[in-house]
């Protein structure tokens, strides 16, 4: 399947927009499409971009206040009554503060509650470690029945929100705070559970989710200038994984790198490593946060400092690619 990329992708004039803005538009559109869609927020309506829905459908919006446990338990009750509830807060608080309620009332009962965790990752910036949620992918992907999605840009976030409104499953949508480059287009495909090859290559597979896919595209461009042809695979749905696409890319290149703006332990990279260990064992390098919290700083400064920018990813890969042979399955 072809995947149209933004023609301005590598230019200084590439469009920038917060991923959460796409969620706001998508939720409003989902509300227009189905009157059963309702929204609940924990006193962060404009920050999470839920205000667009509130203004359009005031009778279908509930302000819970700073009570994240109530946020998801009320939503689970509404889901049981036939509604399609979206809940929003900072990811540090939901699922960070109310994981047990998500587990017991939504996941265990398989209720279609949509948990939207905004301001995830170190790019939250000056708010610092307390608000830079890095453990949410690990927390949510381990829950039975839970779908986990990390859109790569605002355009995809809008598509993902609409898709989650009709998937009938408990789901987690991970959003970033700051403006990030838009690498996709309105014509780029999106389907829950699908991954997409954005750039073909044969030397190494670069698998990204969320904000890191753009950084991997930048890294692949730099690597190509060095004679290394990397394949870039965008994996917006972390659970369920698109095993077919991941396996095909891994089989072609024989080496896999994953990148996520989150803890490397237990997250997206771990999910890929777990899958490959059972189907096609090979070297997997996981790029993310390694057993540490974030710090306060400017968003781009932090992305670079923690080795998550395209150029810094290349620095980490140069030695690894030299000493790591490609794995070839015996036919």
C-alpha positions as CSV (number, residue, x, y, z in Angstrom):
1,X,0.0,0.0,0.0
2,X,1.4,3.4,-1.0
3,X,1.8,6.0,1.7
4,X,1.8,9.6,0.5
5,X,4.3,11.7,2.4
6,X,4.2,15.5,2.9
7,X,6.3,17.0,0.1
8,X,7.6,19.5,2.5
9,X,8.8,16.7,4.9
10,X,12.5,17.6,4.9
11,X,12.1,21.4,4.3
12,X,12.3,24.3,6.7
13,X,8.7,25.1,5.8
14,X,7.2,21.8,6.8
15,X,3.9,22.4,8.6
16,X,4.0,22.0,12.4
17,X,0.9,21.4,14.6
18,X,0.3,19.7,18.0
19,X,-0.8,16.1,17.6
20,X,-3.5,16.9,20.2
21,X,-5.1,19.4,17.8
22,X,-5.9,16.5,15.4
23,X,-7.6,14.7,18.3
24,X,-9.8,17.7,19.0
25,X,-11.0,17.9,15.4
26,X,-11.5,14.1,15.2
27,X,-13.5,14.0,18.4
28,X,-15.8,16.8,17.1
29,X,-16.2,14.9,13.8
30,X,-17.0,11.7,15.7
31,X,-19.6,13.5,17.7
32,X,-21.2,14.8,14.5
33,X,-21.3,11.2,13.1
34,X,-22.8,9.5,16.1
35,X,-24.9,11.1,18.9
36,X,-23.8,8.3,21.3
37,X,-20.3,9.8,21.4
38,X,-19.8,11.7,24.7
39,X,-16.8,13.4,26.2
40,X,-15.5,13.6,29.8
41,X,-12.5,15.7,31.0
42,X,-10.6,16.2,34.2
43,X,-10.4,20.0,34.2
44,X,-8.0,20.2,31.2
45,X,-10.5,20.8,28.5
46,X,-8.6,23.3,26.3
47,X,-5.2,21.7,27.0
48,X,-6.4,18.4,25.7
49,X,-8.4,20.1,22.8
50,X,-11.7,18.7,24.1
51,X,-13.2,22.2,24.1
52,X,-14.1,21.8,20.4
53,X,-16.5,19.0,21.3
54,X,-17.7,20.8,24.4
55,X,-18.7,23.9,22.4
56,X,-20.4,21.8,19.7
57,X,-22.2,19.4,22.0
58,X,-22.5,20.9,25.5
59,X,-25.1,18.4,26.6
60,X,-22.9,15.5,25.8
61,X,-19.9,16.9,27.7
62,X,-19.1,16.2,31.4
63,X,-16.5,18.1,33.4
64,X,-15.4,15.7,36.1
65,X,-12.9,17.9,37.7
66,X,-9.6,16.9,39.1
67,X,-10.8,13.4,39.9
68,X,-9.2,11.0,37.4
69,X,-10.5,7.8,39.1
70,X,-14.1,9.1,38.7
71,X,-13.2,10.1,35.1
72,X,-12.9,6.6,33.9
73,X,-15.4,4.9,36.2
74,X,-18.2,7.3,35.1
75,X,-17.1,6.7,31.5
76,X,-17.4,2.9,32.0
77,X,-20.9,3.4,33.3
78,X,-21.8,5.4,30.3
79,X,-20.3,2.8,28.0
80,X,-22.4,0.1,29.7
81,X,-25.4,2.3,29.0
82,X,-24.6,2.4,25.3
83,X,-22.6,5.5,25.0
84,X,-19.1,5.9,23.4
85,X,-17.1,7.8,26.0
86,X,-13.9,9.6,25.4
87,X,-12.0,10.7,28.5
88,X,-9.1,13.1,28.4
89,X,-6.4,14.4,30.8
90,X,-2.6,14.6,30.9
91,X,-1.1,11.1,30.4
92,X,0.7,11.5,33.7
93,X,-2.7,11.5,35.5
94,X,-4.7,9.2,33.1
95,X,-3.6,6.5,32.9
96,X,-0.9,7.5,35.4
97,X,-3.2,8.1,38.4
98,X,-6.2,5.9,37.5
99,X,-4.7,2.7,36.0
100,X,-6.5,0.4,38.4
101,X,-9.9,1.9,37.6
102,X,-9.1,1.6,33.8
103,X,-8.2,-2.0,34.4
104,X,-11.1,-3.0,36.5
105,X,-14.0,-1.0,35.0
106,X,-13.0,-0.7,31.3
107,X,-10.6,-3.4,30.3
108,X,-11.9,-6.2,32.5
109,X,-15.5,-5.6,31.4
110,X,-14.4,-4.9,27.8
111,X,-16.2,-1.6,27.7
112,X,-15.5,0.8,24.8
113,X,-14.0,3.6,27.0
114,X,-11.5,5.7,25.1
115,X,-8.7,6.9,27.4
116,X,-6.9,9.9,25.8
117,X,-3.5,10.6,27.4
118,X,-2.3,14.0,26.3
119,X,1.1,15.7,27.0
120,X,3.0,12.4,26.9
121,X,6.8,12.1,26.4
122,X,9.7,14.3,27.3
123,X,8.6,16.9,24.7
124,X,6.1,18.2,27.3
125,X,9.1,20.4,28.0
126,X,9.4,22.8,31.0
127,X,6.8,21.0,33.1
128,X,9.5,18.5,33.9
129,X,9.7,14.9,35.0
130,X,6.4,14.9,37.0
131,X,4.4,15.7,33.9
132,X,6.5,13.9,31.3
133,X,4.7,10.5,31.1
134,X,7.0,7.9,29.8
135,X,5.6,4.7,31.3
136,X,2.1,4.8,29.7
137,X,2.8,2.6,26.7
138,X,4.0,-0.2,29.0
139,X,1.1,0.3,31.4
140,X,-1.6,0.2,28.8
141,X,-0.4,-2.4,26.3
142,X,-0.3,-5.0,29.1
143,X,-4.0,-4.7,29.8
144,X,-6.1,-7.4,28.1
145,X,-8.7,-6.1,25.6
146,X,-6.9,-2.7,25.4
147,X,-6.1,-1.1,22.0
148,X,-3.1,1.2,22.1
149,X,-2.5,3.9,19.5
150,X,0.2,6.6,19.2
151,X,-0.4,8.8,16.1
152,X,2.6,10.2,14.3
153,X,1.2,13.7,13.6
154,X,-2.0,15.8,13.9
155,X,-3.4,14.6,10.6
156,X,-3.2,11.0,11.7
157,X,-4.5,11.8,15.2
158,X,-7.7,13.0,13.6
159,X,-8.1,9.8,11.6
160,X,-7.2,7.7,14.6
161,X,-9.8,9.4,16.8
162,X,-12.6,8.7,14.3
163,X,-11.5,5.1,14.0
164,X,-11.5,4.6,17.8
165,X,-15.0,6.0,18.0
166,X,-16.3,3.0,16.0
167,X,-14.0,0.1,17.1
168,X,-16.1,-1.0,20.0
169,X,-13.1,-1.7,22.3
170,X,-11.4,-0.1,25.3
171,X,-8.6,2.0,23.8
172,X,-5.7,4.3,24.7
173,X,-4.8,7.2,22.5
174,X,-1.4,8.8,23.2
175,X,-0.9,12.5,22.3
176,X,2.0,14.9,22.4
177,X,1.8,18.5,23.6
178,X,4.2,20.5,21.4
179,X,3.9,21.3,17.7
180,X,5.5,18.5,15.6
181,X,6.1,18.1,11.9
182,X,3.3,16.8,9.8
183,X,4.8,14.0,7.7
184,X,1.5,12.4,6.4
185,X,-1.2,13.8,4.2
186,X,-5.0,13.7,4.2
187,X,-4.6,10.9,1.6
188,X,-2.3,8.8,3.7
189,X,-4.0,5.6,4.8
190,X,-4.8,4.9,8.5
191,X,-6.4,1.7,9.8
192,X,-6.3,0.4,13.4
193,X,-3.8,-2.4,13.6
194,X,-1.9,-1.5,10.5
195,X,1.7,-0.4,10.0
196,X,3.0,1.4,7.0
197,X,6.3,1.4,5.1
198,X,7.2,5.0,4.5
199,X,10.6,4.5,2.9
200,X,11.9,1.2,1.5
201,X,15.4,0.0,2.3
202,X,17.4,-3.2,2.7
203,X,20.1,-2.5,5.3
204,X,18.1,-2.0,8.5
205,X,14.5,-1.6,9.5
206,X,13.7,1.5,11.5
207,X,10.3,1.1,13.3
208,X,8.8,4.1,14.9
209,X,5.6,5.1,16.7
210,X,4.2,8.4,17.7
211,X,6.5,11.4,17.3
212,X,9.6,9.2,16.7
213,X,8.5,8.2,13.2
214,X,9.4,11.7,11.9
215,X,12.8,11.5,13.6
216,X,13.4,8.1,12.0
217,X,12.7,9.6,8.6
218,X,15.3,12.3,9.3
219,X,17.7,9.6,10.5
220,X,17.1,7.5,7.3
221,X,17.9,10.5,5.1
222,X,21.2,11.0,6.9
223,X,22.1,7.3,6.8
224,X,21.4,7.3,3.0
225,X,24.0,10.0,2.6
226,X,26.4,7.6,4.2
227,X,25.4,4.7,1.9
228,X,23.1,2.9,4.4
229,X,19.6,2.3,3.0
230,X,17.2,2.1,5.9
231,X,13.6,1.0,5.7
232,X,11.3,3.2,7.7
233,X,8.1,1.6,9.1
234,X,5.5,3.7,10.9
235,X,3.6,1.7,13.6
236,X,0.8,3.9,15.0
237,X,-1.0,1.0,16.5
238,X,1.2,-0.5,19.2
239,X,-1.5,-3.0,20.2
240,X,-2.4,-5.0,18.2
241,X,0.9,-5.0,16.3
242,X,0.8,-5.4,12.5
243,X,2.8,-8.6,12.7
244,X,2.8,-9.2,8.9
245,X,4.4,-5.8,8.0
246,X,6.9,-6.0,10.8
247,X,7.9,-9.5,10.0
248,X,8.3,-8.8,6.3
249,X,10.5,-5.8,6.9
250,X,12.6,-7.6,9.5
251,X,13.0,-10.6,7.1
252,X,14.2,-8.3,4.3
253,X,16.8,-6.2,6.3
254,X,17.9,-8.7,9.0
255,X,18.3,-5.9,11.6
256,X,15.6,-3.9,13.5
257,X,15.7,-0.6,15.4
258,X,12.7,0.7,17.3
259,X,12.1,4.2,18.6
260,X,9.6,5.7,21.0
261,X,9.4,8.8,23.2
262,X,8.9,6.7,26.2
263,X,10.6,4.2,28.5
264,X,12.3,1.5,26.4
265,X,11.5,-1.1,29.1
266,X,8.1,-2.7,28.5
267,X,7.0,-0.3,25.7
268,X,6.8,-0.4,21.9
269,X,10.3,-1.7,21.4
270,X,9.7,-4.5,23.9
271,X,6.5,-5.4,22.0
272,X,8.5,-5.7,18.8
273,X,11.3,-7.6,20.5
274,X,8.8,-10.0,22.1
275,X,7.1,-10.7,18.8
276,X,10.4,-11.2,16.8
277,X,11.9,-13.5,19.5
278,X,9.0,-15.9,18.8
279,X,8.9,-15.7,15.1
280,X,12.3,-14.5,13.7
281,X,14.9,-13.9,16.3
282,X,17.4,-11.2,15.3
283,X,19.2,-8.2,16.7
284,X,16.8,-5.4,17.9
285,X,18.1,-2.1,19.2
286,X,15.5,-0.1,21.2
287,X,15.8,3.6,21.3
288,X,13.9,5.4,24.1
289,X,14.4,6.4,27.7
290,X,16.5,4.0,29.6
291,X,15.6,3.7,33.3
292,X,15.5,7.4,33.9
293,X,13.0,10.2,34.2
294,X,12.8,13.3,32.1
295,X,14.0,16.9,33.0
296,X,12.8,20.4,32.5
297,X,13.8,22.1,29.3
298,X,12.7,23.3,25.9
299,X,11.0,20.4,24.0
300,X,13.4,20.2,21.1
301,X,16.3,20.6,23.5
302,X,15.1,17.6,25.5
303,X,14.5,15.5,22.4
304,X,18.1,16.1,21.4
305,X,19.5,15.7,24.9
306,X,17.9,12.3,25.4
307,X,19.1,11.0,22.0
308,X,15.7,11.0,20.4
309,X,16.3,13.4,17.5
310,X,17.2,12.1,14.0
311,X,20.9,13.1,14.1
312,X,21.3,11.7,17.6
313,X,19.7,8.5,16.5
314,X,22.2,8.2,13.7
315,X,25.0,8.7,16.2
316,X,23.7,5.7,18.2
317,X,23.3,3.6,15.1
318,X,26.7,4.1,13.4
319,X,28.7,1.8,15.7
320,X,25.8,-0.6,16.2
321,X,25.4,-1.1,12.4
322,X,29.1,-1.8,12.0
323,X,29.3,-4.5,14.7
324,X,25.8,-6.0,14.2
325,X,25.5,-8.5,11.4
326,X,22.3,-8.9,9.4
327,X,20.3,-12.0,10.3
328,X,19.2,-14.2,7.5
329,X,16.7,-17.0,8.1
330,X,17.8,-20.4,6.8
331,X,15.4,-21.5,4.1
